[in-house]
Amino acid sequence: MTTRRVLVWIASLLFGAAATFGVIQVFGTTMDRFSITNTALVALSMASLAFIWLDYFLKTHYLRS
Protein backbone atom coordinates (compact mmCIF):
# COMPACT_ATOMS: atom_id res chain seq x y z
CA MET A 1 0.00 0.00 0.00
CA THR A 2 2.80 2.41 0.87
CA THR A 3 4.47 1.85 -2.50
CA ARG A 4 1.25 2.64 -4.33
CA ARG A 5 0.73 5.78 -2.27
CA VAL A 6 4.23 7.03 -3.02
CA LEU A 7 3.65 6.22 -6.69
CA VAL A 8 0.44 8.29 -6.68
CA TRP A 9 2.26 11.33 -5.29
CA ILE A 10 5.27 11.08 -7.60
CA ALA A 11 3.25 10.38 -10.74
CA SER A 12 0.85 13.23 -9.95
CA LEU A 13 3.67 15.73 -9.50
CA LEU A 14 5.39 14.58 -12.67
CA PHE A 15 2.15 14.81 -14.63
CA GLY A 16 1.53 18.31 -13.26
CA ALA A 17 4.99 19.45 -14.31
CA ALA A 18 4.70 17.86 -17.76
CA ALA A 19 1.24 19.32 -18.33
CA THR A 20 2.44 22.78 -17.33
CA PHE A 21 5.37 22.52 -19.72
CA GLY A 22 2.93 21.39 -22.42
CA VAL A 23 0.60 24.33 -21.81
CA ILE A 24 3.48 26.78 -22.03
CA GLN A 25 4.68 25.20 -25.28
CA VAL A 26 1.23 24.93 -26.89
CA PHE A 27 0.45 28.59 -26.27
CA GLY A 28 3.91 29.65 -27.42
CA THR A 29 4.73 31.70 -24.35
CA THR A 30 7.66 31.87 -21.96
CA MET A 31 7.97 31.60 -18.19
CA ASP A 32 8.58 35.35 -18.01
CA ARG A 33 5.35 36.18 -19.81
CA PHE A 34 3.27 33.39 -18.22
CA SER A 35 4.24 34.34 -14.62
CA ILE A 36 5.21 32.02 -11.82
CA THR A 37 1.76 32.23 -10.21
CA ASN A 38 -0.01 30.97 -13.33
CA THR A 39 2.60 28.24 -13.69
CA ALA A 40 2.03 27.09 -10.12
CA LEU A 41 -1.76 27.13 -10.50
CA VAL A 42 -1.69 25.10 -13.71
CA ALA A 43 0.73 22.58 -12.18
CA LEU A 44 -1.39 22.28 -9.03
CA SER A 45 -4.64 21.80 -10.92
CA MET A 46 -3.22 19.21 -13.33
CA ALA A 47 -1.49 17.35 -10.51
CA SER A 48 -4.75 17.31 -8.56
CA LEU A 49 -6.63 15.79 -11.48
CA ALA A 50 -3.97 13.14 -11.90
CA PHE A 51 -4.00 12.46 -8.15
CA ILE A 52 -7.75 11.82 -8.13
CA TRP A 53 -7.63 9.34 -11.01
CA LEU A 54 -4.48 7.59 -9.82
CA ASP A 55 -6.00 7.22 -6.37
CA TYR A 56 -9.04 5.60 -7.95
CA PHE A 57 -7.16 3.24 -10.27
CA LEU A 58 -4.46 2.22 -7.79
CA LYS A 59 -6.99 1.93 -4.94
CA THR A 60 -4.88 3.80 -2.39
CA HIS A 61 -8.01 5.13 -0.63
CA TYR A 62 -6.71 8.63 0.01
CA LEU A 63 -10.12 9.83 -1.15
CA ARG A 64 -12.94 7.88 0.39
CA SER A 65 -15.85 6.85 -1.80
N, C-alpha and C positions, 0 to 999 in steps of 0.2 A: 504494500500500500504506500509506503514512504517513497519508494522509487517512482511510482506513478504520480504522486503528488509533486515531487521535484520536477518530473518531466513536464507536468502541466504548467508549472511556473516558468521553466526555462523556454519551452516551446511558445508560450504566450508572449513572453518578452521578445523573443526572436522574431515572431510574426509581427508584433507591433513595430519593431524597428524596420523590418523589411517593407511593411506596408507604408510606413512613413517615407522611406526612401523612394518607394514606387510613386507615391502621390507627388513628391517633389519633382521627380523626373517626368511624370506624365504631364504635369502642368508647366513644365519648362521654367521653373523658378530656381532660386538659390536659397541657401539658409539665411543669408542676409536679408533678402526680400520677404521670406516666408515668416520670419521671426521665431524665436526660440519658444515662445508661448504656444503658438499654433503647432509647432512641431511636437511639443510635449502633449498637447491635447489630442492630436491625431494618433500619436503612439499609444497613449493611454486608452483611447476608445477602441482602437483596433486590437490591442492586447486584451482588453476586457471581453470583446466578442470572442476572441480565440479561447480565452479562459473558460467562458461559459460552455462552449461546444466541446472543448477537450475534457472538461469536468464531466460532462454528460457521457461522452464516448468511452473514456477511461474509467468511469465509475469511481471517482475518488471521493464523492459525496461532500465536497466543500459546500456546494449549494444543495440544500435539501429539497426534495420534490414536494 
